Structures are given as C-alpha cells and as structure tokens.
C-alpha cells in the first residue's frame, strides 16, 4: 500500500474497490486521475498532481490507466483524458477535464477544506 502523499496507481478492479473503501472508511476526498501513458497532456499534469499529493496527505490520489481498467472508465463515463474525478463517499462531487493545473488546485482545495469543517 502506498503512503499518504503519493499518487497511487490502480491496476486492478480489486485494487480500485479497496481504495474506494479505504477512502470511505477514513472519510477522505479521493482525486482520480484517468490517464494513459500515450497521452501528452496526461504526462504534463502527472508531476503537478504528484506535488499536490505531497502537500495534501488528507486526500487520496489515484491514477487509473484508461487502457487497463476499461470497466471503471465506462462506469464513470470517462470520455476524454485527462479527466479528474473528485469523489466523496464513493459519490462524484466534482470533475475537471483536461490538464488544468489551477482548476485542479482550486477544486482540491475546495473539497478538501470542506472535510475539515
């Protein structure tokens, strides 16, 4: 299991379900990065997300390769990449489509701050 402050790559459906349950049990926000190794914008935003993850250990960051977990991609209606889903209690609370650094930061701050209230 990855430590807090890291982006966790999810490669199996079992691991996906485990991570969502872990987040639900700990009442944490989950940021899911739907990406692919061949996607240039995905590669651009990945190190930025990794830096944000280091600063926000109270948030769980997951990376899903769209070519590996097609069932998860279909379940969440991912139509383009990168797409970032923000989940709370296994429910969608927000979404950012594209490699938008500022939108990422603002959305993470908005929803992680709500946890502290």
C-alpha positions as CSV (number, residue, x, y, z in Angstrom):
1,X,0.0,0.0,0.0
2,X,1.3,3.4,-0.9
3,X,1.9,6.0,1.8
4,X,0.0,9.2,2.2
5,X,1.1,12.0,0.0
6,X,1.5,9.8,-3.1
7,X,-0.4,9.2,-6.2
8,X,-1.5,5.5,-6.1
9,X,-1.6,3.7,-9.5
10,X,-4.6,1.4,-9.6
11,X,-4.1,-1.6,-11.9
12,X,-6.9,-4.0,-11.0
13,X,-10.6,-3.8,-10.3
14,X,-10.0,-5.3,-6.8
15,X,-7.4,-2.6,-6.0
16,X,-9.9,0.1,-7.2
17,X,-12.6,-1.2,-4.9
18,X,-10.2,-1.4,-2.0
19,X,-9.0,2.2,-2.5
20,X,-12.6,3.5,-2.6
21,X,-13.5,1.5,0.5
22,X,-10.4,2.8,2.3
23,X,-11.4,6.4,1.4
24,X,-14.9,5.9,2.5
25,X,-13.8,4.3,5.8
26,X,-11.5,7.3,6.5
27,X,-13.9,9.9,5.2
28,X,-11.3,11.2,2.8
29,X,-11.7,13.0,-0.5
30,X,-10.5,10.9,-3.5
31,X,-9.0,12.5,-6.6
32,X,-8.9,10.1,-9.5
33,X,-6.7,10.8,-12.5
34,X,-7.9,9.0,-15.6
35,X,-5.0,9.0,-17.9
36,X,-2.9,7.0,-20.4
37,X,0.8,6.6,-21.0
38,X,0.5,7.8,-24.6
39,X,-1.4,11.0,-23.6
40,X,0.9,14.1,-23.7
41,X,-1.4,16.3,-21.5
42,X,-1.6,13.4,-19.0
43,X,2.2,13.2,-18.8
44,X,2.3,17.0,-18.4
45,X,-0.1,17.1,-15.4
46,X,1.2,13.9,-13.7
47,X,4.2,15.6,-11.9
48,X,2.0,18.5,-10.8
49,X,-0.5,16.1,-9.3
50,X,2.3,14.3,-7.5
51,X,3.4,17.6,-6.0
52,X,-0.1,18.5,-4.9
53,X,-0.4,15.0,-3.3
54,X,2.7,15.6,-1.2
55,X,1.0,18.8,0.1
56,X,-2.4,17.2,0.8
57,X,-1.9,14.0,2.7
58,X,-5.5,14.2,3.8
59,X,-6.6,13.5,0.2
60,X,-6.3,10.1,-1.5
61,X,-4.9,10.5,-5.1
62,X,-5.5,7.6,-7.5
63,X,-4.3,7.1,-11.1
64,X,-6.3,4.9,-13.4
65,X,-4.9,3.9,-16.9
66,X,-7.9,4.0,-19.2
67,X,-6.4,1.2,-21.3
68,X,-6.1,-1.1,-18.2
69,X,-9.4,-0.6,-16.3
70,X,-12.0,-0.1,-19.1
71,X,-14.8,-1.2,-16.8
72,X,-14.1,1.7,-14.4
73,X,-13.8,4.1,-17.3
74,X,-17.2,3.0,-18.5
75,X,-18.7,3.1,-15.0
76,X,-17.7,6.7,-14.6
77,X,-18.5,7.8,-18.2
78,X,-14.9,9.0,-18.9
79,X,-14.9,10.4,-22.5
80,X,-11.6,12.2,-22.7
81,X,-8.3,12.3,-20.9
82,X,-7.0,13.5,-18.6
83,X,-10.2,13.6,-16.6
84,X,-10.1,14.1,-12.8
85,X,-13.0,12.9,-10.7
86,X,-13.4,14.1,-7.1
87,X,-15.2,11.5,-5.1
88,X,-16.5,11.7,-1.5
89,X,-18.2,8.6,0.0
90,X,-17.9,7.0,-3.5
91,X,-20.0,9.7,-5.0
92,X,-19.0,12.3,-7.6
93,X,-18.7,15.8,-6.1
94,X,-16.7,17.4,-8.9
95,X,-14.9,16.9,-12.2
96,X,-12.1,18.6,-14.1
97,X,-11.5,17.7,-17.7
98,X,-8.1,18.5,-19.2
99,X,-4.6,19.3,-17.9
100,X,-5.7,22.4,-16.0
101,X,-3.3,23.0,-13.1
102,X,-5.1,25.9,-11.5
103,X,-8.5,24.2,-11.8
104,X,-7.0,21.1,-10.1
105,X,-5.6,23.1,-7.2
106,X,-8.8,25.1,-6.7
107,X,-11.1,22.1,-6.8
108,X,-8.9,20.0,-4.5
109,X,-8.7,22.9,-2.0
110,X,-12.5,23.5,-2.2
111,X,-13.3,19.9,-1.4
112,X,-10.5,19.0,1.0
113,X,-11.3,22.1,3.0
114,X,-14.9,21.1,3.3
115,X,-13.7,17.9,5.1
116,X,-12.1,20.0,7.9
117,X,-15.3,21.9,8.7
